């Protein structure tokens, strides 16, 4: 979600929102601040905690006992004299975003979310889909080399389609192929296609990455697979 005017916001799904031209100089000389609105366990981060984190990044002391409204106002005051990009990553809903929006039109806010952020005035939504087939195949080729793509370009396109064109899923499949140089693209595409569906409770857009992750997990030895599962419990 991006905003370059008071109260305005624009949503981007699956983007790299911190890759913004003009940061560090030009339009936004004060750089980029990024805060996560979802904790490692998947729970929503309270607004007062996010506001406190933003103030800390700006070098502003947080008074003990300050409530959400007071901290939100402090954030707006601190941003009123700056020209920067504020990235609010993985928002659950508009209620997490709205209290943190600066009134300064010289700031840009980008909020990422898995769904639309409704109820914010002047929001500018930008829904990002997967890579188109050619770009997805080129991403695979960068990881595993062009030769394995050239041998069977149609299957490479099929693998990219199974990954939904999602860079993270493609990177996982590329890493799996790179770790198994004797495996063909067709082998991995077939394995991914034949994985049983077990993520019906996940949003449709999240399923390709979940399936790619599961295939990588299932390919690991027992100890390595267990370590990978435990990583989900480690603080981000």
N, C-alpha and C positions, 0 to 999 in steps of 0.2 A: 504494500500500500504506500503510495507516495504523496506527499503534500508539499507544495511550495507556496502556499498561502494559508492564512490563519484558518484553522479548522478543516482544511482540505486534506484528503487522504486518497491514496490509490493502492489497490491490492495487487500483489504479484504472488502467484503460486509456483513453488519450485524454482524460484529464481536465485541468482547470486546477487542480492540487492546491494551489497557493499561495493560492487564493481561499478561505481558511478563516476562518469567523467566530471572533472572540475573539482574533485575533492583534493584538499591540501593546497589548492590555489584556485584562482578564478572565482567561480560562483560560491564555492564552499571552502574558504581558506582554513576554517577551523577543523576540517577533517570529518571523520565518521565515528559515531558512537553506535555500538551494537549491543542490544540486550535481548535475552531470550525470555519469552512470555510463557514457556512451558518448561517444567523441571524435568530432570532425567527420567523420572518415573512416569511421566506423561500427565502430571497434574498441572493445573494452571497456577502461575505465579501470582501472588497477591499484588495488587497495584501499588500498595505502599512499599513493598519490597523492591519492585521495579523502579519506582521513583527514587528510592534511596540509592539504588545501584547507579542510576543516571547521575545523581548528585555527586556520588563518590567519584565517578569517572571525570566529572567536571571540576573536582577538587573543592566541592562545597560541603562543609560540615553539616551532618544531619543532626538536628536537635533531638535529645532523648524524649520519647513519648509523643512525638509528632504524629498526627493521624493522616489518613489518606488525603484529605482535602488540603491540609497544610503542606504536605510534601508535593502534591501536584502543583500547587501554586508556586512553591519554591523552584520546581523544575521550569515552569513557564518564565519565572523571573530570570533564572540562570540562562535560559536560551534566548531571552529577549535581546541580549547584547552579543550574540554569537551568530555566525553563519556556518552552519554545519549540516551534515546528513545524520538523521537519527533513524536507525534501523530497529524496528520492533519485530522480532522474529518469532514466527509460529504462534500467532495470536489465536485464541479460542473464539473470541467474539469481539464486537465493537466496544463492549464495556471495559475491556482491558486496554484498548487503544485510546479512546476518547479523552480520558483524564490526563493523558501524557502529551497531547498535541499542543505544540507551542502556538502562541499568537503572533509570533514573529514571521512575516512573510519571506524573510531571507533564509529560513530553515526549510529543509526538505525532509519529509518523513516517509519512509518506506516501511510498510507493514506487510509481512507475509502471513498467509493463512491457508488452510486447506479448503476453505469455503468462503463465500462472500461475507464481507464485513458491512452489514446493513445498519442504517441509523446514524451514520456519520455524514454531516453535510459536505457536499462537494467532493465526495469520494470519486476517485478515478480508477476504476477496476481494470486490471490487466491480468487476464487468466492465461497462463503459459502452459501449452501442451508439450508433448514430447518432441524430440528432434525429428526432422523429416528423414526419410530413409537414407538418402545419400550422406547426410551429416552423421547419422548414427553409425553407418558402416565405416566411415572415415575414422570415427572415434575408436571403434574396435580395431581398425588397422593400426592405429597409433600404438596400441597396447600389444598386439600379437604379430604385427608385421603384415605387409601387403600381400606376401606370397600366399598365406593361408586364406586370405579373402579372395584372391584371384582364382584359386583352384575351384572355388564354388561360390560365386558371388550371389546367386539366388538364395542359397541357404544362409549366407551372411545377412541378407535382407530379412529372411524369415526370423532369424535370431533377434535382429533389431526390433522386429515387430512384436515378438514374444516379450521383449523387454519394455514394450510400450514407448520406445524411443527415449526412455528415461536415462540420463547420463549415469546416475548412480548404479542402476541395474546393468547397464552396458559395461561399466567399469568392473563390476563384480564378475560378469561373464568373461570379460577380457582377461581379468586376473586369473580366473580358473583355467582358461585356455593357455595362458602364459606359463602357469605352474605345471601344466600337462602337455608338453610340446608334441607328444605323439597322438593326442586327441585331435580329431577334426572338428571344424565348426559344426558339421552336421551331427556329430556325436552329442555335443553340448546342446544344440538346438532341440534335438530329439528328447534328451533327458528333461530339459526345461518344459517342453510341450507336454510330456507325459506325467509331470508331477501332479498328484491328485490335488484337487481344490480343497483347501482347508482354511481359507481366509475370507469366507463369505461375510464375516462380520466387519471386515475392513472396507473402507471406501474403495470404490473401483479403481481410482487412481493410485492407490497404495499397493495394489495386489502384485503388479509386475516386480516391484522392488522386493516385496516380501517373498515371492517365489524364487527370485534370483538369490536372495540371501539364504533361503532354505536349501537350495541346491548346493551352494558353496559349503554350508554347514554340514550337509550330509556327505560331502566328499572328503571331509577331514577325518583324520584318525580320532579315536575316542577322546584322548586327553586334550588335543587341540580344539575339538568341538566343544568340550566342557569349558575350556578357557574362554572361547568365543562367547558362550552363553553367559559366563560370569561377567564379561565386560559390560553387559547391559546393566549390571548393578553398580558399576563404578561411577563415581561422580563425574559429570562432564567437565 
